[in-house]
Amino acid sequence: GPVKYYYEETLMAEGRYNAAGEKEGAWNYYYTTGLLKLREQYKNGKRNGEAVSWYDNGNVRYRMQHNDEGIVTERQSFEYNGAPKAKGILKGKDDYEMTYYHPNGAVAQVLRRVNDDVKDGSFTLLHLNGKVRKEMTFKNQLQEGPCKVYYDDGNIKETYTCKANKIDGLYQSFYP
């Protein structure tokens, strides 16, 4: 049934348990000021559907979607001022496509993460203006292969090759 948890007469959480004693339906958690801090949905004790967390200023901190197994299928996080910080979309088991943002909201980088490690493959960082800042490749979670760094106008700044996260061979630097 329904429950409410208090700390020194201040409501901190409310929700309900099903007959098996598992969280069920909407659960709300509050700051000591009374403002909503987190709202989660549960089904048979597992997160299911949307979960939203807020900063103490009322701006959204993060928003997540959970599938029937309680696995996060999409996650968006935001800065304290409300600007987008990151977005992750489930692509496969423990495999997320992550997009990170500059403070002005422009995309900073897009990459794949598996179990919180960078997935093997290409990785691109972007300047604030959206142009490519750096192109590189990862293998076994290490930078491996050719790397190119660009000025914000798109001209090449540096080229080099990496082996196991270390520059290997010729390093070239170009001035505008």
C-alpha positions as CSV (number, residue, x, y, z in Angstrom):
1,G,0.0,0.0,0.0
2,P,0.9,3.7,0.1
3,V,3.8,4.9,2.3
4,K,5.3,8.2,3.2
5,Y,8.8,8.7,4.7
6,Y,9.5,11.8,6.9
7,Y,12.7,13.3,8.3
8,E,12.0,15.6,11.2
9,E,8.4,16.2,10.0
10,T,9.5,16.9,6.5
11,L,8.2,14.6,3.7
12,M,11.2,13.0,2.0
13,A,9.7,10.3,-0.1
14,E,6.3,8.8,-1.0
15,G,5.1,5.9,-3.0
16,R,3.5,2.5,-2.6
17,Y,4.4,-1.2,-2.3
18,N,2.6,-4.0,-4.0
19,A,1.5,-7.2,-2.2
20,A,5.0,-8.7,-2.6
21,G,6.6,-5.7,-0.8
22,E,8.1,-4.3,-4.0
23,K,7.9,-0.7,-5.1
24,E,5.0,-0.1,-7.5
25,G,3.9,2.9,-9.5
26,A,5.1,6.5,-9.0
27,W,7.6,7.2,-6.3
28,N,8.5,10.8,-5.4
29,Y,11.5,12.0,-3.4
30,Y,11.9,15.6,-2.1
31,Y,14.5,18.1,-1.0
32,T,14.2,19.2,2.6
33,T,12.8,22.4,1.2
34,G,9.8,20.4,-0.1
35,L,10.7,20.7,-3.8
36,L,10.5,17.6,-5.9
37,K,13.9,16.0,-6.3
38,L,13.2,12.8,-8.1
39,R,10.1,11.0,-9.6
40,E,10.5,7.3,-10.7
41,Q,8.1,4.7,-12.0
42,Y,8.2,1.1,-10.8
43,K,6.6,-2.1,-11.9
44,N,7.1,-5.2,-9.7
45,G,10.1,-3.6,-7.9
46,K,11.9,-2.6,-11.0
47,R,12.2,0.9,-12.5
48,N,9.9,1.0,-15.5
49,G,9.1,4.0,-17.7
50,E,10.3,7.5,-17.0
51,A,12.4,8.7,-14.2
52,V,13.1,12.5,-13.8
53,S,15.4,14.2,-11.3
54,W,15.5,18.0,-10.7
55,Y,18.1,20.3,-9.3
56,D,17.1,22.4,-6.2
57,N,16.5,25.4,-8.6
58,G,13.7,23.4,-10.4
59,N,15.7,22.6,-13.6
60,V,15.8,19.0,-14.8
61,R,19.0,17.2,-13.8
62,Y,18.3,14.1,-15.8
63,R,15.6,12.2,-17.5
64,M,15.7,8.4,-18.1
65,Q,13.6,5.8,-19.8
66,H,13.6,2.2,-18.5
67,N,12.3,-0.9,-20.2
68,D,10.3,-3.7,-18.6
69,E,13.5,-5.2,-17.3
70,G,14.5,-2.0,-15.6
71,I,17.3,-1.3,-18.1
72,V,18.0,2.3,-19.0
73,T,17.2,2.7,-22.8
74,E,17.7,6.4,-23.0
75,R,19.2,9.0,-20.7
76,Q,19.5,12.8,-20.9
77,S,21.4,14.9,-18.4
78,F,21.5,18.6,-18.0
79,E,23.6,21.3,-16.4
80,Y,22.4,23.2,-13.4
81,N,21.3,26.1,-15.7
82,G,19.2,23.7,-17.8
83,A,21.7,23.4,-20.8
84,P,22.0,19.9,-22.2
85,K,25.0,18.0,-20.9
86,A,24.8,14.5,-22.4
87,K,22.4,12.0,-24.0
88,G,22.7,8.3,-24.2
89,I,20.7,5.8,-26.3
90,L,20.8,2.1,-25.8
91,K,22.0,0.4,-29.0
92,G,22.6,-3.1,-27.7
93,K,23.4,-5.0,-24.5
94,D,25.4,-2.4,-22.4
95,D,26.1,-0.5,-25.6
96,Y,25.1,3.1,-25.6
97,E,25.6,5.9,-28.2
98,M,26.6,8.9,-26.2
99,T,26.3,12.5,-27.3
100,Y,28.0,15.2,-25.1
101,Y,27.4,18.9,-25.4
102,H,29.4,22.1,-25.0
103,P,28.0,24.6,-22.5
104,N,26.3,26.5,-25.3
105,G,24.3,23.4,-26.4
106,A,26.4,22.6,-29.4
107,V,27.4,18.9,-29.8
108,A,30.9,18.3,-28.4
109,Q,31.4,14.6,-29.2
110,V,29.5,11.5,-30.1
111,L,30.9,8.1,-29.2
112,R,29.8,4.5,-28.3
113,R,30.3,3.2,-24.8
114,V,30.1,-0.4,-23.7
115,N,30.2,-1.1,-19.9
116,D,31.3,2.6,-19.5
117,D,34.4,2.0,-21.7
118,V,34.8,3.7,-25.1
119,K,33.8,1.2,-27.8
120,D,36.3,0.3,-30.4
121,G,36.0,2.4,-33.5
122,S,36.1,6.0,-34.6
123,F,35.6,8.9,-32.2
124,T,35.0,12.5,-33.2
125,L,35.2,15.7,-31.1
126,L,33.6,18.9,-32.3
127,H,34.4,22.6,-31.8
128,L,31.7,24.9,-30.4
129,N,30.8,25.9,-34.0
130,G,30.1,22.3,-34.9
131,K,33.2,21.7,-37.0
132,V,35.3,18.7,-36.4
133,R,38.0,19.3,-33.7
134,K,39.6,15.9,-33.6
135,E,39.2,12.5,-35.3
136,M,40.7,9.4,-33.8
137,T,40.2,5.6,-33.4
138,F,40.1,3.4,-30.4
139,K,41.0,-0.3,-30.1
140,N,40.8,-2.2,-26.8
141,Q,39.8,1.2,-25.1
142,L,43.1,2.7,-26.2
143,Q,43.8,5.4,-28.9
144,E,45.2,3.5,-31.9
145,G,45.9,4.5,-35.4
146,P,45.8,7.9,-37.3
147,C,44.7,11.0,-35.5
148,K,43.8,14.4,-37.0
149,V,43.3,17.7,-35.1
150,Y,41.6,20.7,-36.7
151,Y,41.4,24.4,-36.1
152,D,37.9,25.8,-35.6
153,D,37.9,27.0,-39.2
154,G,38.3,23.4,-40.5
155,N,42.0,23.6,-41.4
156,I,44.3,20.8,-40.2
157,K,46.3,21.6,-37.1
158,E,48.0,18.3,-36.3
159,T,48.4,14.8,-37.6
160,Y,49.9,11.8,-35.9
161,T,49.5,8.1,-35.3
162,C,49.0,6.4,-31.9
163,K,49.8,3.0,-30.6
164,A,48.3,2.1,-27.2
165,N,47.6,5.8,-26.4
166,K,51.1,7.0,-27.3
167,I,52.2,8.9,-30.3
168,D,54.1,6.6,-32.6
169,G,56.1,7.9,-35.6
170,L,55.8,11.2,-37.4
171,Y,54.0,14.1,-35.6
172,Q,53.1,17.0,-37.9
173,S,51.9,20.4,-36.7
174,F,50.4,23.0,-39.1
175,Y,49.9,26.7,-38.6
176,P,47.1,28.7,-40.1
